[in-house]
Amino acid sequence: MVLPYLIEKEFKQMLRNRLLPVIFIILPVALVNVIPRLATQEVKGIRLVVVDNDHSTSTMRLINRLDASAYLELAGCAATYGEAMKAIDGDKADVVVEFPRGYEKAVVTKHGNACVRVDANAVNGMKGAMAGMYVSQIINAGDGDSDVPTAADGVSVRYLHNDNLDYKLYMTPVVFAIMLILIVGFLPALNIVGEKEKGTIEQINVTPIGKLDFILSKLIPYIVVGLVMTLEGVVAARLIHGIAPTGSVVSVFVFAVFFCMLVASLGVIVSNYSSTLQQAALTMFFFLVIFILMSGLLTPIRSMPEWAQLLTRLNPMRYIINAFRDIYLKGDSARLLLPQFLPLAAYTAATWTWAIASYRKNTL
């Protein structure tokens, strides 16, 4: 069989490029270390200015509780509300909290004005909403040494699958999908086009090598590389963040195999229709952006318009991200993972077939 020799040739070409083996080793560790720390929707460092018109023990205790929050920073106290608003307008504060005169007396006697005014800068809508929510929760929780009512009285909240609300646990599985599409998707796309530009592919066209063997020789090496990088990512996630799959590690690699086959086939399809490296790279970058934006990676799919939610079903990255998160956080069994596996397998079969059918020896 000629296929093993073609695969050997591809691996030798990889190793001949001194940069690629370094990327294969460093990229998984770097992405696992950096992305979960940076790609977080937690809002911290919210600057707070307080206007205390009551100067009572209760208001002082609430101010101390606000300052003690991991999400809030006390930027200062203002004598008047107008002075506090100048801090927001000058981008020196994000939230103004104003305690009315007679606040403590109103809380204790249940009479008078006990309404705390909270104004949040909503230029960044998400940050403003989160800031208002943080401040409101702390104030509504009350003061343990006074009669301030507790907003959540009688309510018990239990967080499932992520007890500590650690966003790194939610983002780490996503890194594997990004890593695979960057390497296993892009490199095959650039490989064949590179041979077209160099003219070396013409030597293959005059040989009796079938297009099935030729395409497989382009896919298999990168699938192997993708699985090795997935293994590196799993190990790095455990060593760096202490994160390991709650479910089966085997399931992680099963999904990784199919996703590697899919994105490698997509790369080959793009290369078969491209004439230059720039054309192939731009086309793959287009698909990468669409895949990421419509995968649920950055924003929940249910928050998208209905037409966009329907289009996400055509996005294979949606299924691999959901599968990795379900395996890592929920420990789903093989049966529960079927809704993610079946569409991914179908798209993989379709792209694999298309990659082989789109290669034309006689047109090169």
C-alpha positions in Angstrom: 0.0 0.0 0.0 1.2 3.5 -0.8 -0.8 5.2 1.9 1.7 4.5 4.8 4.5 6.0 2.7 2.5 9.1 2.0 1.7 9.5 5.7 5.3 9.1 6.5 6.1 11.8 4.0 3.7 14.2 5.7 5.2 13.6 9.1 8.7 14.2 7.8 7.5 17.5 6.2 6.1 18.5 9.6 9.3 17.7 11.5 11.4 19.5 8.8 9.6 22.7 9.8 11.3 23.5 13.1 8.5 25.8 14.2 5.6 23.4 13.9 6.7 20.8 16.6 7.3 23.7 19.0 3.8 25.0 18.3 2.3 21.6 18.8 3.9 21.4 22.3 3.5 25.0 23.5 0.1 26.0 22.1 -2.1 23.6 24.2 -0.4 24.6 27.4 -0.5 28.3 26.6 -4.2 28.3 25.6 -5.2 26.3 28.6 -3.3 28.6 30.9 -4.4 31.9 29.4 -7.9 31.7 27.8 -9.8 30.5 31.0 -8.2 33.4 32.9 -9.0 36.1 30.4 -12.3 34.9 28.7 -14.4 35.4 31.8 -17.8 37.1 32.2 -17.2 37.8 35.9 -17.2 41.6 36.5 -14.7 42.6 39.1 -13.0 45.8 40.2 -16.2 47.9 40.1 -15.4 51.3 41.6 -17.8 52.5 44.2 -18.5 56.1 45.5 -20.7 56.4 48.6 -22.8 59.4 49.7 -23.6 58.8 53.4 -26.2 61.4 54.5 -27.0 59.4 57.7 -23.5 58.8 59.2 -24.9 56.0 61.4 -23.6 52.7 62.6 -25.8 50.8 60.1 -24.6 52.8 57.1 -21.0 52.4 58.2 -21.4 48.6 58.5 -23.0 48.4 55.0 -20.2 50.5 53.5 -17.6 48.1 55.1 -19.5 45.2 53.6 -19.5 46.8 50.2 -15.8 47.4 50.4 -15.1 43.9 51.5 -16.7 42.4 48.4 -14.3 40.8 46.0 -16.2 42.5 43.1 -16.3 46.0 44.5 -13.7 48.6 45.3 -14.5 51.7 47.4 -13.2 54.6 45.3 -14.1 57.1 48.0 -16.9 58.9 49.8 -18.6 62.1 48.5 -20.2 64.8 50.5 -23.1 65.3 48.0 -24.8 63.4 45.3 -23.6 65.9 42.7 -20.0 65.4 43.7 -20.4 61.6 43.3 -21.9 62.0 39.9 -18.9 64.0 38.8 -16.8 60.9 39.7 -18.8 58.8 37.3 -18.7 61.5 34.5 -14.9 61.7 35.0 -14.6 57.8 34.7 -13.3 57.6 38.3 -16.3 55.5 39.5 -18.8 53.0 38.2 -21.5 53.1 40.9 -22.9 55.7 43.3 -24.6 54.5 46.5 -26.5 57.2 48.4 -27.9 56.5 51.9 -30.7 58.9 52.9 -30.8 61.0 56.1 -32.6 59.0 58.9 -31.8 55.6 57.2 -31.0 53.7 60.5 -34.0 55.1 62.3 -36.3 54.2 59.4 -34.9 50.6 59.3 -35.3 50.1 63.1 -38.8 51.7 63.4 -40.1 50.6 60.1 -41.1 54.2 59.4 -39.5 56.8 57.3 -37.2 56.7 54.2 -35.0 53.6 54.2 -34.6 53.5 50.4 -31.0 53.4 49.3 -30.3 55.0 45.9 -28.0 53.1 43.6 -26.9 54.6 40.3 -24.7 52.5 38.0 -22.9 53.7 34.9 -24.5 51.7 32.1 -22.3 52.8 29.2 -21.2 49.2 29.3 -24.7 47.6 29.7 -23.5 44.3 31.1 -21.0 45.9 33.6 -23.7 48.3 34.7 -26.3 45.6 35.3 -23.8 43.4 37.2 -22.7 46.3 39.3 -26.2 47.2 40.3 -27.0 43.6 41.1 -23.9 43.2 43.3 -24.6 46.3 45.3 -28.3 45.5 45.7 -27.6 42.0 46.9 -25.2 43.2 49.6 -27.5 45.9 50.8 -30.6 43.7 50.7 -28.9 41.0 52.6 -29.0 43.4 55.6 -26.8 44.0 58.5 -26.4 41.0 60.9 -26.4 43.3 63.9 -29.5 45.3 63.0 -33.1 44.8 61.9 -32.4 45.3 58.2 -34.6 42.8 56.4 -33.0 39.9 54.4 -34.1 39.8 50.8 -33.4 36.1 50.5 -35.1 35.0 53.7 -36.3 31.4 53.5 -34.6 30.8 50.1 -31.8 28.2 49.8 -29.7 28.2 46.7 -27.5 25.3 45.7 -25.2 25.5 42.6 -25.1 22.3 40.7 -22.1 21.0 38.7 -20.0 24.1 39.6 -20.2 24.6 43.4 -17.7 27.5 43.5 -19.1 29.3 40.4 -15.6 29.0 38.9 -15.7 30.4 35.4 -12.4 28.6 34.5 -14.2 25.3 34.8 -16.7 26.5 32.2 -14.2 27.9 29.8 -11.4 25.3 29.9 -13.2 22.6 27.8 -13.8 25.3 25.1 -10.0 25.7 24.7 -9.8 22.2 23.2 -12.2 23.1 20.4 -10.4 26.3 19.6 -7.0 24.6 19.6 -8.1 21.9 17.3 -9.7 24.2 14.7 -6.6 26.4 14.7 -4.1 23.6 14.1 -6.0 20.7 12.6 -8.2 23.0 10.4 -5.7 25.6 9.2 -2.7 23.4 8.5 -4.3 21.0 6.0 -5.8 24.0 4.2 -2.4 25.6 3.8 -0.6 22.3 3.0 -2.2 21.5 -0.4 -2.3 25.1 -1.5 1.4 25.4 -0.6 2.1 22.4 -2.8 0.1 24.0 -5.6 2.1 27.2 -5.4 5.4 25.3 -5.3 4.4 23.0 -8.2 5.3 19.9 -6.3 1.7 18.6 -6.5 2.2 18.1 -10.2 4.6 15.3 -9.5 1.8 13.5 -7.6 -0.7 14.1 -10.4 1.4 12.0 -12.8 1.6 9.1 -10.4 -1.0 6.3 -10.1 -1.8 7.5 -6.5 -5.5 7.5 -6.1 -7.2 10.6 -4.7 -8.5 8.6 -1.7 -5.0 7.8 -0.6 -3.8 11.3 -1.3 -6.6 13.0 0.8 -6.2 10.4 3.6 -2.5 11.1 3.7 -3.3 14.8 4.3 -5.9 14.1 6.9 -4.5 11.4 9.1 -1.3 13.1 10.3 -3.2 16.1 11.5 -5.8 14.0 13.2 -3.0 12.3 15.1 -1.5 15.7 15.9 -4.9 16.9 17.1 -5.3 13.9 19.5 -1.8 14.5 20.9 -2.6 18.1 21.5 -5.9 17.2 23.1 -4.0 14.9 25.5 -1.7 17.8 26.3 -4.7 20.0 27.0 -6.3 17.5 29.3 -3.1 17.1 31.3 -2.4 20.9 31.3 -5.9 21.6 32.6 -5.4 19.2 35.5 -1.9 20.5 36.4 -2.6 24.2 36.0 -6.2 24.6 37.1 -6.8 21.3 38.9 -9.7 20.6 36.4 -10.4 17.1 35.3 -13.4 15.6 33.4 -16.2 14.6 35.7 -17.2 12.1 33.1 -15.2 9.6 31.0 -11.9 10.8 29.5 -12.5 8.3 26.7 -15.6 10.4 25.7 -13.3 13.4 25.4 -11.1 11.7 22.9 -14.0 10.1 20.9 -15.4 13.6 20.3 -11.9 14.9 19.6 -11.4 12.3 16.9 -14.6 13.2 15.1 -14.0 16.9 15.4 -10.4 16.5 14.1 -11.7 14.6 11.1 -14.3 17.3 10.5 -12.1 20.4 10.6 -9.2 18.6 8.8 -11.7 17.7 6.0 -12.9 21.3 6.0 -9.3 22.5 5.6 -8.8 20.1 2.6 -12.1 21.3 1.0 -11.0 24.9 1.3 -7.5 24.0 -0.2 -9.1 22.1 -3.1 -11.0 25.2 -4.1 -8.2 27.7 -3.4 -5.4 28.8 -5.7 -3.2 30.8 -3.2 -2.2 30.6 0.4 -3.9 34.0 1.1 -7.2 32.8 -0.4 -7.1 29.6 1.7 -6.1 31.4 4.9 -8.8 34.1 4.6 -11.5 31.5 3.8 -10.5 29.4 6.9 -10.5 32.6 9.0 -14.0 33.4 7.9 -15.2 30.0 8.9 -13.3 30.3 12.3 -15.1 33.6 13.1 -18.5 32.3 12.2 -17.9 29.0 14.1 -16.9 30.9 17.3 -19.6 33.6 17.2 -22.4 31.0 16.6 -21.2 28.2 18.9 -22.3 29.5 22.3 -18.7 30.1 23.3 -19.0 33.8 24.0 -22.8 34.2 24.4 -25.5 31.7 25.3 -27.3 30.3 22.3 -30.7 30.9 23.9 -29.9 34.6 24.1 -29.6 34.8 20.3 -32.5 35.7 18.0 -34.5 32.7 16.9 -33.1 32.7 13.4 -29.6 32.7 14.8 -30.5 29.8 17.1 -31.6 27.8 14.1 -28.4 28.5 12.2 -26.3 27.4 15.1 -27.5 23.8 14.4 -25.4 24.0 11.2 -22.3 24.8 13.3 -20.3 21.7 14.3 -18.4 23.7 16.9 -21.7 24.1 18.9 -21.8 20.3 19.4 -18.2 19.8 20.4 -18.3 22.7 22.9 -21.5 21.4 24.5 -20.1 17.9 24.6 -16.8 18.9 26.2 -18.7 21.0 28.8 -21.1 18.2 29.6 -18.3 15.8 30.0 -16.2 18.1 32.2 -18.9 19.7 34.3 -21.8 17.2 34.4 -20.2 13.9 33.7 -22.8 12.9 31.1 -22.9 9.3 30.0 -22.7 8.1 26.4 -26.5 8.0 26.1 -26.9 11.6 27.3 -24.1 12.7 24.9 -26.0 11.3 21.8 -27.7 14.6 21.0 -24.2 16.2 20.5 -22.6 13.2 19.0 -25.0 12.3 16.2 -25.0 15.7 14.5 -21.3 15.9 14.8 -20.8 12.5 13.3 -23.2 13.3 10.4 -21.3 16.6 9.6 -18.0 14.7 9.8 -19.2 12.1 7.3 -20.4 14.8 5.0 -17.2 16.9 5.0 -15.0 13.7 4.8 -16.9 12.7 1.6 -16.8 16.2 0.2 -13.0 16.5 0.8 -12.4 13.3 -1.2 -14.9 14.2 -4.0 -13.7 17.8 -4.4 -10.1 16.8 -5.2 -9.5 16.6 -9.0 -6.1 15.3 -10.2 -6.8 16.1 -13.8 -7.5 19.8 -13.1 -4.3 20.6 -11.3 
